[in-house]
Every structure is written in C-alpha cells, then in structure tokens.
Amino acid sequence: MKIKIIGTAWPFRCGLAAYNERLAKEFQHAGHQVSIETFTLQYPSLLFPGKSQYATWEKPDSLDIRRGINSVNPFNWIRRGGCIRKENHDLVIVKYWIPFMSPCFSILARLIRGNRKTRVICIADNIVPHEKRIGDHFLTSLFMNSIDGIVTMSKSVSQDVLLFRKDLPSRLSPHPMFDDFGKILEREEALAMLELDPSYRYILFFGFIRDYKGLDWLLKAFSREDLRKFPVRLLVAGEFYADSKPYLELINQLNLEKEVILRTRFIPNSEVNQYFCASDLVVQPYKHATQSGVTQIGYYFNKPMLVTDVGGLSEIIPHNRVGYVVQPDPEAIAGAISDFFGNNRKTGFEKNLEKEKQKYLWSNMVNAILEVYNEADRK
C-alpha cells in the first residue's frame, strides 16, 4: 500500500513525533511505501509553552519526512490538500491530539478524500482534550466528520468518539511500547551517566510538566513521614509546560530540596534510557488522562509503574502485577510507594512486566489500522 502519515515528526521533538516515526518504520517493515507529512509551522511561538519545538539531532535516515503543512494558514491547507490528493495514496493516517489542529486537518482530509480513492484514518490520542477551551466541541466535531475511520488507544477515548459519531469504523488498540529509545543499561551505568548517588533508590516522574499530570500530588505524597525511612529520591525529568513557580515553592514549603532532583529540561531521545534505567519506580500521578507514552517507555525498560485510576491508565497497568493503580490523591500515592519499597516488590513486578509487554507490539497497531481501512473501504 501507498501510505502517508500526517502529523508531528522530525525536526519537531515530542512524543507525537516519536510515535509517528516509529509507526512509519513498522509499516515499512510490513512492506508498505510510507511517507510522513509534517509541519513547516506546528504552533505559533506565542502558543507554544516550552522553550523550543525543534530537535537537536539529525533526521532519521530511514524515513521519508516532508515538511509542507502550516497549521494556521488556510491557503496552505488548500494547496497541500490538493497536492496530497493527486498523490493517490491508498491510506492517509492523521494523528489527532488537540482541537487547535482541527481546522487544518479537517480541510486536508476533505480535500484528500476528494480523489475517491484515499481513505483517511485517524489515530486519536484524545477526543476530549485534557485542558478544555471554548469551541473545543465544535472543532472536534468538524474533524470527526471529515474522516473515514478511527483507531483509539483507550476505552475512555473510544467512548468519547461516540459523542460525535456512532457510524464510524473504529478499533481499540492500546498505545504500543516505545522500543527505540536506546538499549537497556545496567543501573550503575545509568546512575553514573546522570551523576546520581548509587546509595539511593529513585522514583521517576518523566515528561513535559503540565498541571493535569499531578506533580504537585506526587510532591505532597513524597513528603509523607512514612516515606522518609527509605533511602529514596524523586527524580523529575522533563521540561515545564506550566508555570514552574508553584512547584518550586511547594518543594520549599515541604522541605524537599534535598529529596527532589530536578532535571527540568527537554530530555533528548538519546538520554531517555538513562533516566528509566536509573529508576526503580515510574510514577504517573495524573489528575485526568487518556493514555500515556511514558507508560509504554516504562514497559520497554521493564520498570514497575504507579498510575492513578483516571482515563485509560488503569487499562494498561494490571494492579499488583506490574505496578499500582491507585486513587488520584497524595495519600494513596504515598501508600503505594511505601508498599513498593517496604515489601520489595521490584523483582516480582519486573518478572510480570516481561510477559505483559507482549500485548503492546507495534504490529498490533498496524493491524488495527488496516482493519479499519478495510472496513471503511467496503462502505
């Protein structure tokens, strides 16, 4: 098949880019012809919360990545949509994550489908966004009525799809395991690379820091007296996409300056393995969520995980087998952390991780997309 993926990719840096690039490689491995159409402009600088949108590494040699889409220029959408329509792809995959992208993606999808050959299938990170704004419902509805089918990665997103369309060919396929962030390192090697004291054990909070991800809850949990008996440090690795001041003030108020290690910058792909391999437990104390790529990095590196029981996170982490699913509050988070270190759960969880991770192969996602394509093509 001739396939195009529309969405974030190099030279942009984020989990969306990593996802689209890894998906393209899996389609290539299955024998398909694949290109990625990414942005000339993804977000205007005024709307981007981080320090930089761009990668510091070279373009992946194995991928055909083309920069052609300006997310805020309607004339560009019409021009690029017309060009892609003429390329006569069998399948165009659109990665949808935020209503801001709806006008651009909707126009592109409608124009591309105008050739009466190409089917447009969405992979939905979110349908209802984490951080809601006026107009979200209208924009999402606009996009949902421009596609031929959809693949979701959690039950909660599948349910959200039904708010907009009940006639859409769809499949649920969990977020695949990220397996291209470097080799698994020995703990001592990873600690040395990060210049961390090997006499402590480490809890990892990883990824962009946004308010809905609950770092404040984790800090409050980590300050509990019953956790102070363990030689444990909290490692926060990721760039602030929210105001850093409340978090830094909370660390000071809770007297956690020595217990919390802040590496609050963008973590490049080449360093991801160091943070996961140095850590004993990955904690995602989210206040609301759908699914998370951080979980799927944790699976690859065989790391026990603690998640809150929100969105689709509990679908991915079997409680007391590979980690914990707890109520979304600091006390429950602290209790699970105490159980993990107090009862030496690490070895047992790691053995179960080896079995559980087989559910999250990229070939499963490819198969789900092709099933939706075939169903849409018969309509």
N, C-alpha and C positions, 0 to 999 in steps of 0.2 A: 504494500500500500504506500501511497504518497501522503505523508502526514506533516502537518505544521502545528507547532505549539506556539500559542500567543500568550506572552506574559513576561515576567521578570527573568532575566538571565544576565550573564556577563555582558557589560562591565559593571552591572549593579551587584551589590553584595547584600545578601539576606537569605533567610531560609527558603523563601519563594524561589530565588534563583537556583539554590542548591537542588530544590525539588525538581524544577523543570529540566535542569541539565541532567540529573540522574534519570528522570523518566525518558528523556530523549535517548540516552545510552541504552536503556532497556529495550526500547522499540528498535533501535539499531541492531542490538543483539538478536532480536527476533526476526531480523531480515527485512525490516521496513526502511524506506527512504524518509529521513526526518530532517526538518529544519526548524529553527526557533526564530520567531519574530519578536524582538524586544523593543525597548523604547529608545528614542532619541532624548525624550524627556519623560521621566516617570512621575515625579512630583515637582511642582514649582518649589524653589528653595524656601519660600515663606511658609509652605505647608509641611516641610519635612522636619521631623522632630530631632533627628540625630545630627551628628557632626558632618558626615559625608555619606553620599549614596553609593560611592564607587569603590570597586575592588582595587587592591594594590597588587594583584597577581595577574599573570598573563592569561589570555583567552585559552580555554580548553581546546587542544589541537584536534580532538576527535569530533568536534561538534560544528555544525553549520549554523552560526548565530548571525542574524541580520538585524541591524538597528534601523527601524523605519517608522515607529509609531510615536507620535506626540500626544500625550494623554489629554491635553487641553486645547488642541487645535482642530476644530471640526473639518476644516478644509483638508487637513492631513488624513483624517479618518476616511473621508470620501475617496481621496486619492489612493491611499494604501488598501482600502477595502476593494476598490476596483482592480488594483494590480493583483492582489491575492486571489480574487475571484477568477481572473484569467489564468492563473497557475493551475487550476483544476485539480486541487487536492482531493483525495478521497475523504480525508478526515482532517478537521481543524479542531484542536483542543484549546480551550480557553480556561486559564486558571483564574478563578474569581474569588476575591477575598474582601472587597470593600466597595460600598456603593459609589464612592468617588469615581471608580473606573467604569461605572455602568454606561454613561453616555458614549464613551469611546468604544467599549466592547460591543454595545448594542448595535451601533451603526456598522461597525466592522462585520459583525455576524450576519446582519441582514443583507449587506452587500455581497458577502462571500457566498451565502446560500442562494443568491440570485442566479448562479450558474446552473442550478438544478441538479448538480452532481455532488457537491461537497456537503457533508454533514458536520454540523458544529456541535461538539460535545463539551460540556462544562465539567471541570473538577472543582468542587466547591469547598473551600476552606471554611467559609462562613456564608450564611444567607442573611441572618440577622446579626449585625455587627456587634462586637464587644462594647464599643463606645458609640452610643446611639446619637444621631443628629436628626434635625428636621429634614424631611424629604427622603429619608432612607428607604421607606416602604415604596414610594413611587419609583425611585431609581432602581431598586432591586426588581420590582415588577416589570419595568421596562426591559431589563436584561433577561429575565426569566422567560419572557415572551419572544425572545429573539433566537433561542437555541433549540436544538433537536433532541437533546438528551442530557442527562446529568449523572455524575458519579459523586457520591458523598463519602465522607470518611468517618462519620459517627452517626448514631441513631438520632441525636438531637438535631443535627443538620438535616437529616432525612425528613424529620417531622416538620422542620421549618420550610422545606421545599413545598409541602402540601398547602401551606398558607398562600402560595402563589399559583401553583399549577398541580392538578391531580392527574393530568393526562400525559405527563412527561415520562418517556422511558428512563428508568433510573436503576442504579445498583448501589449497594453499600459495600465499600471495600476499605478496610482500615488503612490509615496512613502507613506506607511502607517504612521499613527500617533503613535509616541512613547508614550506609556502609562504605562511604567514600571520604571519611574524614581522617584518614591515616591509619596506621597499624596500631594494634593494642600494645601498650607499653607496660613494662613492669612498674609497679607502684613507686619504687625507689627512684627509678629513672625519671618518671614524670615529676615527682616531687623536686628532684634536683634541677630539672629544667625550669620549674616555676619558682625555685629558690624558697621552698616551703620546708618547715621544720618536720622531719620524719617522726618525731616523738608524739605528734598529734595525729588524730584522725580528722577527716574533712567531710563536711556536708557541702554539697554544691547547689547553688542557685545559679542557673545559666540562662543567658539570652537577654534580649532587649528588656529593659526595666520599664514597665508600664504599670499604672496604678492597679489595673484589674488582675495583675499577676501576683499580688498579695505579698510582696516582700516585707511590708510592714507587719503582717501577721507572723511571718517567719522570724523576724527580729524579736517580736514580743514573745514568741514561743521559746526562742533561743535564750532569752533572759531568765527563764524559769529556774528556780533554785535547784530542782532535782536534776537538771542537766549539767550543772556546774561540777558535779562529781566526776564527770567523764572528761578525758583529755581530748576535747573536740573543738574544732574551729569551724566557723562558717565562711565559705569561700564564695563571694559574689562576683560572677564573671559575666560582664555584658554592659553595653552602653545604655546610659539613661535616655529613655524616650519620654520621660516625665520629669518634672521639677525635682532635682536631687536634694534640695534643701530640707524638705520634711523627713527624708530618710536619714540624712546625716544628723539632723537634730535628734531623731529618735535613737540613733546609735549612742549619741552622747547622753541623752536622758537615761538610758538603760545601762550605762556604764559598760558598753560592749566594745570600746575602742580596741582592746587587745584581742577580743574573741572573734571579731569580724575582719576579714581580709577583703579589701575592695580592689578588684581589678576592673574598674568601670570604664572600659573602652570596648570598641568593637573587637571581638575575638576572630582573627582570620582563620580560614579553614585549616591552615597548616598547624594551628595551635590547639584546635578543639580536642584532639586526643589527649593532650597533656592534662587538661582540666578534668576530663572524665576519668582518666586512668589514675589520677592522684586522689580521687574522691572515693569515699565508701558508700555514700548515700546521696542520691539526687532528689531534691525536694522541689515540687511544683505546688505552691500553696495558693493556687488561683482562686479568685473570687467568683469568676464565671469563665467558661471556656467552651470550646467545641472539641478539638483535638489538638495535639501539640507535637511539633517536630522534635522538641527536646526529649520527649519520651522515647522516640524512635532512635535517637542517638544513644540514649541510655541502654536500650536493648542491644545495640551492636556491641557496646563496650561491656556488656554483662554487669550493669550496675543496678543494684536494688533501687527502687524508686518509691517515693511517697507523693501521692497526689490527693487533692481534695475532691470530694464527691460532687463535682459540678460538671455540666455538659457531658461530653463523651469520654472524659479521662478515666472513669471507672470501668469503661468497656475494655480498656487496654491493659489495665493493671489488675490481675487477679489478687484479691486481698489475701494477705498472709501466705502467698506463694512466691511472688517476685517482689513484693513490697507491700505498701499500705494504701488503702483508700479510707480517708478519714473525713469527718465533718469539717466544713470550712470555718474553723475558728482556731485561735492560737493554742488553746488548751488541748484540743485533740491532736494538733500537730506536734506539740511538745510531748504528749503521751506516747505517740508512735516512735518518735526519735529516741525517747528513753528506753522503750522496749527493744528497739533495734540494737543499741549499744549495750544495754543491760543484760540482754539474753543472747547476745552473739548470733544474731540472725543472718549475718552476712553470707556465710558459706552455704547454708541451705537455700537462701534466695538465689544465689548465683547458679546453683545446680539447676533450679527450676527455670531460670532465665534461658538457659541453653535450649531447653525444649520449647518454651513458649515463643521464642523469637521466630520459629519457623512459620508462624502464621502471617508474618509481615514481609513477605518476599515481594520484590517489585514485579515479578511475573504475575502475581495475583492482581495487581492494579492494572497491568496491561490487559489481562483477560477480561476484567470488569469493563474497561473502556470499550473493548471490541464487542462485548456482548451488547452494550448499549447502542453502539454504532449499528450492529446488525439489526437490532430491533427497530431503530429509527429508520434504517434504510428500507425496511419492509413496509413502512407506513405510506 
